[in-house]
Structures are given as C-alpha cells and as structure tokens.
Amino acid sequence: MKHLILISVLLAAAFTSAFGSAAQGAAQPEGVSPKRIVILDDIAYRSGPSSAWRLDLAMPENFGEQTRPALVIVHGGGWNAGDKRDRPYRSMLLDYALKGYVTISVNYRLTREAPLPACIEDVKCAVRWLKAHAKEYRVDTSRIAAYGHSAGAHLVLMLGLAGPMQIWKATAAGIITPAASPRLSAARLPRLCPAGTVTRISIRQLRISLRRLCRYF
C-alpha cells in the first residue's frame, strides 16, 4: 500500500511538471521577447493646489514605434469617493496596456472638495492633457476611448455631451490650465422638465424635454 501511494505521488508530480513545462512553453515561445509595459504614476494633468489633479499612465514599452489607441479610465464612487488606484481600475490600466493601448486612470475633485461641474471639468482636462502629450506617448488622437463605472460612467458620458465649460490652454510646460472665461452655470442650461414631479411628466412632455436637451448639446 505504501508503494502504491508513493507511485501515485510520483506520477502526480511528473504530470504536474510536464504540464507546467508545456504551459510555460506555450506562453513563451523560444526567441520571442515578453511584452513589457511602462507605468508612470501620479502625473499632474493640471496645475494648481488640488492633489486630485493626477493620473496614472501605462503604455507598451517594446511593442513597436507605431502610434497606439488610448483608453481613459474614470473611477466611480458617487462623485464623493473612490480613487484611480482602486483594484478594478488599476487592473484595467495594466491589462489594456498589455493589449497595446496607452491607458490613463484619472482622479478628479470629489464633491466634498468642489461642487459640480468641477469633476466634469477635471476629466475633460485630463483628456486634453493626453492629446497635448500624444507625440510623447505615441497616442493616436483619432482613437481615444473612455470607460467609467458608476459616477465615472456619468463623467465619461459628459465627456461626449457637455459643451465647453471653460476654455483650456496648454502652457509651455505642457500643463493644461483654464483660460479666463465664464463658467457654465445652471442658468444657461435649458429647462428640461416642466414644473411638477417626475412621475407627472407625460410622454409628450418627455419628448419635448429630450428635444431641448439635444438642441443644447
């Protein structure tokens, strides 16, 4: 019985070793260099006092010299919590860099630091920073996508829909700063819904509100 157990253990070890070697060989063919990425943390995408104006960047290091698509990652958290280093966003930053993307994960001012639309302004500013540094990081500016979760999904939506709340300009150092211009105020937004509760809005009123919204954007 002892000999049988010993033989079973040896066979299991042999199979594990064989399959492990085969898996390693399949994952890394001979003569092929492993893919490497560069990670740059806490880059300032805007000048000023806020510690939230930082992004992390990951990009291919040895994938060739061609320009690459970029992915902007915006964390969630109800606009008042969350961070670019939270595990799902950090994993996504690295995973898509390994797939060949230039990826950035963005922090923005939370509502306890600054009220809306500050977080929208910050995310828009981060994208402008990425475009301003496209040559440095080999980004194809015609192929920039954005991903957001929860509150981050709202901010990504506003990247595509919000009008220019401030005019941004690039300084000689490459930092994006706001130029003098009026802030978008609630008074300048169209009245989207008639008076009363949401439950009392008719289908016709909703269609009218949506048409107003589309005309604005």
N, C-alpha and C positions, 0 to 999 in steps of 0.2 A: 504493500500500500504506500509506504514511504517513497519507493522508487517511482510509483505511478504519479504521485504528487510532484516529485522532483522533475520528472519528464514533462508534465503539464506546464510547470512554471517555466522550464527552459524553452518549450515550444512557444509559449505566450511571449516570452522575451524576444525570441527570434523573429516572430511575426511582427511585433512592435517595432523592432529595429529595422526590419525590411520595409515595412510600410512607411516608417518615418523617413528612411533614406529615399524612398520613391517619391514621397510628398515633397521633400526638400529639392529633389532633382527636378520635379515638375514645376515648382515655384521659382526656381532659379536655374535656368538652362546655362550650360557651360559657355563662357565667353560673353554673356550678357550682364552688363553692369546693373546693380539695383537702382531703382528710381530714388532720387533724393529730393527733398524739398527744403526751402529756406523759410524760417519763421522769424518774423520781426514783431515784437510785442510793444504795445503802448506808444504807437506813433501819434504825435499830435496832428490832427487834421484841421485844427483851427486854433488861432492864437487867442489868448485870454486866460482868465483866472480859473475857469472850471476844470476840475480833474476829470470830468466826464468826456471831455473832447479828445478821446483817444480811440484808436482802433488797433487791432491785431491783423497782421498780414501774413499769408502763407502763399508760396509760389514754387513752381518747379525749378529745380537747380540745374539738372542735366537732361532736360527733355528736348533740347534744341534751342535755336535762337529765334524761332518764329514768334509772332505775337499770339497771345492767347486770350480766350474769353475770360471774363471776370464774373465773380459771384459776390454780391453784397449780402451779408447775414446780419439780421437785426433781431435782437433778443426780445422776448416777451416779459411780462410781469405786471400787467395792469397799469403801465406807464409810471408806476411809483416803486418798482422793484426790478430785480434781475440784473444780469451782468453778462458781458461778452465772453467771460471765462466759464460760464456755467457749462456743465459737461456736454449737453447735446450740441450747443453751438461750437464749442471747441472741437468736438469730434468731427462735426461737419466741415469746419475750417480746414482741418488736416486731410480729411477723406477726399474732398474735392480738389485740394492742391495736388494730391497724389494722382488724381484723374486727369490733371493737366490744366486746371483752372488757376487763375490768380484770385485768391479769396481774401476778403476782408470781413472781420467781425467788428461791429460798431457799438460803442457805448454812446449814450446821449443823456442830456439832462432829464432827470426824472421830475415828476410833478412836484415833489417836495422841495426841489431846488428852484424850479422855474415853471410857471404855468404854460399850458398850451398857448401858442403853437411852437414853443421852444424846441420840443423834441422833434417836430417835423423839420424845422429849420436845420437842426443838427444833422439829421440823416441826409438831407439834401446836400448839406455842406460836405459831408463825408464822400458822397458820390462825386462832387465837383473836385475834391482833393484827388480822388482816384483818377479822374480824367486829366487833371493837371500834371499828374506823375505817370501818365500812360507810357511815355517813352522809357522812363527809368525802369519800370517794372514790366515792360513789354506787354501792355494791355491793348487788346483790340477794342477801341471805344465803341465800335458798332455792335459789339456783342457783350453787353453788360446786363446781367440778370440780377434779381434781388429775391431774397427769401426772408420771410418773417413769420414768427409764431405768436399767436395771440395779439397782444398790443403791438408786437413787431410786425405782424401781418397788416395791421391798420397803417402803420408808418410806411410800409412798403407800398401799400395802395396809394397813400398820399404822395409818394414819390412820383407816381404817374399821373395823378389827378390834380394835385394842388398847383395853383398858379404861383408866380414869383412873389413870395412874401417879402423878400429882401433881395437886393442886387448884390451878388458876391463877386469879389475880385481877388486875384492871386497877387500876393506880394512877391518881392524879389526872392525871398527865402522859400517861396513855394507854399506858404501857409495861406489858407483861404480866410479872408476877413470880410465882414459886412460893410458895404459902402453906405453912405448916407442915403436913406430912402425911407419912406413911411412904412410902418409895419401894417400888415394886413389886419384889419380889425373886424370884429363881428358885425359892425355897422355896414361894412362893404359887402357882406355876404347876402345873397338873395334870401328872401323869406321863403323857405322851402315848404312849410306846412301852415295851414290856416290855424286860427286860434281854436283851442279845444284839446282834448286828449287824443292820443294816437288812435285809440280804439274807435273814435268817432269819424276818422278820415275815410271818405268814400274812395272807391276805386278811381273815379274820375278825378277827385282831388289829388290822389296819389300820383296819377299820370301827369297832372299839371305840375306838381312839385318836381317830379323827375325831369320834365322838360326844362324847367327853370335851372335845375342843377346842371344838366348837360350844356345849356347855353352858357352858363358861367365858366365851366371848365373848357 
